[in-house]
Amino acid sequence: MNSLFVPINTDLTGLQVLLTVGPTQEAIDPVRYISNHSTGKMGYALAQVLAERGAQVTLVSGPTSQTATHPAITVVQVRSAAEMYAACLTYFPSAQLTVLAAAVADYTPKVVATRKLKKKENEFTLELVKTVDIAASLGKQKRDDQLLVGFALETDNELANAQAKLVSKNLDLVVLNSLRDAGAAFGHDTNQVTFIHRNGAIHRFGLKSKRAVAQDIADQISSVFTVSTVF
């Protein structure tokens, strides 16, 4: 075995994981789209750590420059929120752990133009419709033998909003970070997170590399599975 992939901790061996990462792109016309600043760095770091610790990871990835190199990671490339949702529906039933780390667009254009829209008027109105709430949908389908983890990126009332998300979407764990924390969130090689568990436990961590944060996430997940003995 290539020494690059020799696991240090095999506590997640055999775990079947579905992990969503990166942004989505919602087409306006053949040239333009709506998206966000997600790079996928956190999600890809987590995929690598989970695989190193023995998990089999199906990585549903939006458009990103990141790459997955571990042989236990299977990458499924998608572009839009609808494509990501369809992929999740395919892989969710067989996943023991699902981690929703992708920054999925909340809205998508109601009508996608088949030709490039030409610049004419000083103002342009684009009608948007809601995308499917992937977390809420999977939360309704979740079985007792499945663990569902969500991410919450907030700018105000961070803890309260994350706790509300955990309840409303039937999550087992929320990984919270804030755009107000220097060096955290989109584009950085570091992150700062707070873990909020279904049982009410809250664990706060300082600023770390995204690789180290991925290890912390894996530790939190492992502790839940150790208690529940799901796998």
C-alpha positions in Angstrom: 0.0 0.0 0.0 1.2 3.5 -0.8 2.5 5.0 2.5 0.4 8.1 1.7 -2.7 6.2 2.5 -1.7 4.2 5.5 -4.3 5.1 8.2 -3.2 6.1 11.6 -6.6 5.6 13.2 -9.0 3.0 11.8 -11.9 3.8 14.0 -14.2 4.4 11.0 -13.4 1.2 9.1 -16.3 -0.1 7.1 -18.4 3.1 7.5 -20.3 4.0 4.3 -20.2 7.8 3.9 -22.0 10.2 1.6 -20.4 13.6 1.6 -21.5 16.7 -0.3 -18.9 19.5 -1.0 -18.3 22.7 -2.9 -20.7 25.2 -4.4 -23.5 24.7 -6.9 -23.9 26.7 -10.1 -27.4 27.7 -11.2 -27.5 28.5 -14.9 -29.0 31.8 -16.1 -28.1 31.1 -19.8 -25.4 29.1 -21.5 -22.8 31.6 -20.3 -23.8 32.9 -16.9 -24.8 31.3 -13.6 -25.5 32.1 -9.9 -23.0 30.7 -7.4 -21.1 31.4 -4.2 -17.6 31.6 -2.8 -17.3 28.0 -1.7 -14.0 26.4 -2.7 -14.7 22.9 -1.4 -11.4 22.9 0.7 -13.1 21.9 3.9 -15.2 19.1 2.4 -12.3 17.6 0.4 -10.1 17.7 3.6 -12.8 15.9 5.4 -13.2 13.3 2.7 -9.5 12.5 2.9 -9.5 12.2 6.7 -12.6 10.0 6.7 -11.0 7.7 4.1 -7.7 7.6 5.9 -9.6 6.4 9.0 -11.2 3.5 7.1 -14.4 4.9 5.7 -15.7 4.4 2.1 -16.6 7.8 0.9 -18.9 8.8 -1.9 -18.0 12.5 -2.6 -20.8 14.4 -4.4 -18.9 17.5 -5.5 -20.0 20.7 -7.0 -17.6 22.6 -9.4 -14.3 23.1 -7.6 -10.6 22.9 -8.3 -10.0 20.5 -5.5 -9.1 16.9 -6.2 -9.5 13.6 -4.2 -6.6 11.2 -4.3 -7.5 8.5 -1.8 -8.6 5.2 -3.3 -11.5 4.9 -0.9 -13.1 8.1 -2.2 -15.4 7.9 -5.2 -16.1 11.3 -6.7 -19.5 12.1 -8.3 -19.4 15.4 -10.1 -22.5 17.6 -10.2 -23.2 21.2 -11.1 -26.6 22.4 -10.0 -28.6 22.1 -6.8 -31.0 19.8 -8.6 -28.2 17.5 -9.7 -26.7 17.4 -6.2 -30.1 16.5 -4.8 -30.6 13.7 -7.4 -27.2 12.3 -6.5 -28.0 12.4 -2.8 -31.2 10.5 -3.3 -29.2 7.8 -5.1 -26.6 7.3 -2.5 -28.3 8.3 0.8 -30.2 5.0 1.4 -26.9 3.0 1.6 -25.0 5.6 3.6 -24.6 5.1 7.4 -23.2 8.6 7.6 -24.1 11.6 5.5 -22.3 14.9 5.8 -23.7 17.9 4.0 -20.8 20.2 3.7 -21.8 21.7 0.3 -22.8 25.3 -0.1 -26.0 24.7 -2.1 -27.7 27.6 -3.8 -31.0 28.5 -2.1 -32.5 29.8 -5.3 -32.2 29.0 -9.0 -33.5 30.9 -12.1 -37.1 30.0 -12.9 -36.4 30.1 -16.6 -33.0 29.3 -18.1 -32.4 31.0 -21.4 -31.2 28.8 -24.2 -29.2 31.6 -25.8 -26.9 34.2 -24.3 -28.9 37.1 -22.9 -27.8 40.3 -24.6 -27.2 43.5 -22.6 -30.0 45.9 -23.5 -31.7 47.7 -20.6 -30.1 49.6 -17.6 -32.0 47.2 -15.3 -32.5 43.5 -15.5 -34.9 41.4 -13.4 -34.3 37.8 -12.9 -37.0 35.6 -11.3 -35.8 33.0 -8.9 -37.4 30.0 -7.3 -36.3 28.0 -4.3 -34.2 24.9 -4.7 -34.9 21.7 -2.9 -33.7 21.8 0.7 -31.4 18.8 0.6 -30.8 18.6 4.4 -34.5 18.9 5.2 -35.4 16.3 2.6 -32.8 13.8 3.8 -33.7 14.5 7.4 -37.3 13.4 6.7 -36.0 10.1 5.2 -33.3 9.4 7.8 -33.5 6.0 9.5 -32.5 5.3 13.1 -29.3 3.6 11.9 -28.2 6.7 9.9 -26.3 9.7 11.1 -26.9 13.1 9.4 -24.4 15.9 9.8 -25.0 19.4 8.5 -22.9 22.6 8.2 -24.1 26.0 9.2 -22.3 29.2 8.0 -23.7 32.2 9.8 -23.1 35.9 10.2 -25.6 36.7 13.0 -27.1 34.9 16.0 -24.8 32.0 15.0 -25.5 29.5 17.8 -29.2 30.1 17.9 -29.5 29.7 14.1 -27.4 26.6 14.1 -29.5 25.0 16.9 -32.7 25.8 15.0 -31.3 24.2 11.9 -30.4 21.0 13.8 -34.0 20.7 15.0 -35.8 21.8 11.8 -33.8 19.5 9.5 -33.6 16.5 11.9 -29.8 16.6 12.0 -27.7 14.7 14.5 -24.8 17.1 14.5 -24.2 20.6 13.2 -20.7 22.0 12.4 -21.0 25.8 12.8 -18.7 28.5 11.6 -19.0 32.2 11.3 -18.0 34.6 8.6 -17.2 37.0 11.4 -14.3 34.8 12.6 -11.0 35.9 11.0 -9.4 33.2 8.9 -12.5 31.0 8.8 -15.0 30.0 6.1 -14.7 30.4 2.3 -11.3 30.5 0.6 -9.1 30.1 3.7 -6.8 27.2 4.5 -8.0 27.5 8.1 -11.3 27.2 9.8 -12.9 27.7 13.3 -15.9 25.6 14.2 -18.4 24.8 17.0 -20.0 21.4 17.2 -23.6 21.2 18.3 -24.9 17.7 19.0 -28.5 16.5 19.0 -28.2 15.8 22.8 -27.4 19.5 23.4 -23.7 19.1 23.9 -21.7 22.0 22.4 -17.9 21.9 21.7 -16.0 25.0 20.6 -12.6 24.9 18.9 -10.1 27.6 18.0 -8.7 28.4 14.6 -7.0 25.4 13.0 -6.0 24.2 9.6 -8.8 22.7 7.6 -7.0 19.3 7.8 -7.0 19.6 11.7 -10.7 20.6 11.7 -11.5 17.6 9.5 -9.8 15.4 12.2 -12.0 17.1 14.8 -15.1 16.4 12.8 -14.1 12.8 12.4 -13.5 12.5 16.1 -17.0 14.0 16.9 -18.6 11.5 14.4 -16.6 8.6 15.8 -17.7 9.4 19.3 -21.4 9.4 18.3 -21.0 6.1 16.5 -19.2 4.6 19.5 -22.1 5.5 21.7 -24.8 4.3 19.3 -22.8 1.3 17.9 -24.4 1.8 14.5 -21.6 0.1 12.6 
